[in-house]
Amino acid sequence: MISLRKSTVRRVTATAAAVAAVAVIPVAGANAATGDDSVPFTPTVSVIPGSPACAAVLSVTKLPQTVSRQYRVKVSVARIGTNCGQFIYSVKWRNLTEGGSGGQYGTVASDGTVDGRSDGISDGFGYAPGAGRIAARVDTYSKSDESGEISLPHIAGTATFTLR
């Protein structure tokens, strides 16, 4: 029989609680909704460029459809730290019904504005996956261009919804 000290039990309990909390987060964004519904993604938490240390929490919501087979997202950013720099985010999707995939990139400026828009609403060609059940994911990068991507350390946000 192994003898455990109280400090060991507390550490194991705290670790188990943290793992359980993280395991539950993706389920919150996994509810499939119709195109007429707003669907929140699970939060995206990311280390971002800045000194001495910066982080951001991206709150992304799929908005109700205004155009058939397409969607829009509203992105808001809560920054943690001072002198934080700009970074890139992506919303990538996969159509689980028809099999296509794609996505779109956006920029969060050092002042916290998203894609240069005060409302934080992003739409366009990258948000047209067609009708069906859609699984989407939010990731963050320090760089993304023709030469490649440099991912920032982050926990991706996810959501599943249905487009008409």
Residue, then its C-alpha position, 0 to 999 in steps of 0.5 A: m500500500i502506498s502512503l500519500r501525504k496531504s500535499t501530494v493528494r492536493r496536487v493530484t486533486a488540483t491537477a485532476a480538476a484542471v484537466a477536467a475543466v479543460a476537457v469540458i470546455p470543448v463541449a460548450g461549443a459543440n452544440a450544433a445550431t441552425g443557421d438562424d442562431s448565434v453560436p459562441f465558440t469556446p474561448t481561444v486563449s493565446v500568448i501574444p507578442g509583447s513585453p514583458a508578457c502578453a496574452a489574449v482571450l478571443s471571444v468569437t461568436k458565429l452570428p445568425q445567417t444573412v446569406s444562404r450557405q455562408y456565415r459571419v463571426k464577431v470577434s472580441v479580444a481581451r488583452i492581458g499585459t502592457n505593450c502587447g503587439q499585433f497578432i493574426y487569428s484564423v477561423k478555419w472550418r470543415n463541412l462535415t456534410e459535404g466534405g469541404s474545408g477552408g477558412q479566413y485570417g484576420t489581424v488583431a492590431s496592437d490597439g486591440t481592434v479586429d481587422g480594422r473594424s470597430d464592430g469586430i464582425s468578419d465575413g467574406f469568401g472564407y466563410a462560405p462552406g455551403a449548407g450542412r453541419i460545420a465544425a470550426r476552429v480559431d487559432t492564433y499566429s505571429k505570422s501567416d503568409e505565402s512562406g508559411e505560418i508561425s503558430l502562437p502557443h494557444i488553446a484553440g476555440t471551437a464550435t459546431f453549427t448547421l448552415r442552411 
